[in-house]
Amino acid sequence: AQAAVPFARAQELALAARPGEVREWELEREHGGLRYSFDIAAGTNLYEVGVDAVSGEIVENDLDH
């Protein structure tokens, strides 16, 4: 209810930042903010892409270890 960015839009933003296949996602509180976290498979790698649930800003786009 506190997420200003709908899930579908957050997923679009995440896939624009890191094209691939969404394997998992969650809406979580992190560092005092609310964000969507997507695990995206691209090739043989798995990436974590974070989308701020209020602004829609990409806050993480890193190789998941």
C-alpha positions as CSV (number, residue, x, y, z in Angstrom):
1,A,0.0,0.0,0.0
2,Q,3.0,2.3,0.6
3,A,4.5,1.6,-2.8
4,A,3.8,4.4,-5.2
5,V,5.2,2.5,-8.1
6,P,3.0,-0.5,-9.1
7,F,4.7,-3.9,-9.4
8,A,4.2,-4.1,-13.2
9,R,5.9,-0.7,-13.7
10,A,8.8,-1.7,-11.3
11,Q,9.3,-4.9,-13.3
12,E,9.4,-3.0,-16.6
13,L,12.0,-0.6,-15.1
14,A,14.1,-3.5,-13.8
15,L,14.0,-5.3,-17.1
16,A,14.9,-2.1,-19.0
17,A,18.0,-1.8,-16.7
18,R,18.9,-5.5,-16.9
19,P,17.3,-7.4,-19.8
20,G,16.7,-11.0,-19.0
21,E,14.2,-13.3,-17.2
22,V,12.8,-12.5,-13.7
23,R,13.3,-15.5,-11.5
24,E,12.2,-14.1,-8.2
25,W,11.1,-10.8,-6.7
26,E,10.0,-9.2,-3.4
27,L,8.9,-5.9,-2.0
28,E,11.2,-5.2,1.0
29,R,12.3,-2.5,3.4
30,E,15.9,-1.7,3.1
31,H,18.0,1.2,4.5
32,G,14.9,2.9,5.7
33,G,13.2,2.8,2.3
34,L,10.8,0.5,0.4
35,R,12.1,-1.2,-2.7
36,Y,11.3,-4.0,-5.2
37,S,14.2,-6.5,-5.5
38,F,14.3,-8.6,-8.7
39,D,16.6,-11.6,-9.4
40,I,17.1,-11.5,-13.1
41,A,18.8,-14.2,-15.1
42,A,20.8,-12.9,-18.0
43,G,22.8,-15.4,-19.9
44,T,24.6,-17.6,-17.3
45,N,24.6,-14.9,-14.7
46,L,22.0,-13.9,-12.0
47,Y,21.7,-10.2,-11.2
48,E,19.9,-8.4,-8.4
49,V,18.1,-5.3,-9.5
50,G,16.6,-2.9,-7.0
51,V,13.8,-0.5,-7.9
52,D,12.8,2.2,-5.4
53,A,9.1,1.6,-4.7
54,V,8.4,5.3,-4.3
55,S,10.5,7.0,-7.0
56,G,11.0,4.2,-9.5
57,E,14.7,4.9,-9.5
58,I,17.1,1.9,-10.0
59,V,19.0,1.6,-6.7
60,E,20.9,-1.6,-7.4
61,N,22.0,-3.5,-10.6
62,D,24.7,-5.9,-9.5
63,L,25.8,-9.4,-10.2
64,D,24.3,-11.6,-7.4
65,H,26.9,-13.8,-5.7
